[in-house]
């Protein structure tokens, strides 16, 4: 069993309140959960208006599968115009 952890550090363009930020982040988290069947949560920078850190976990028996899904998730995040991917950190346990 291999556990993959992906941490995404995001900048939310045009967010001027926590309410606007949470709307964007909740929408993004729901899209990721529904499309890839992974566990997702906002894990840091909760009180900052234009920054969010999202943690994503996936369990598999193959590292290749985890790498493939995480690359697809990063591509999805990059394709969203209101969100900029600052950094992505992947760990395998």
Secondary structure by P-SEA (a helix, b strand, c coil): cbbbbbbbbbbbcccccaaaaaaaaaaaaaaaaaacbbbbbbccccccccbbbbbbbbbcccaaaaaaaaaaaaaaaaacccccccbbbbbcc
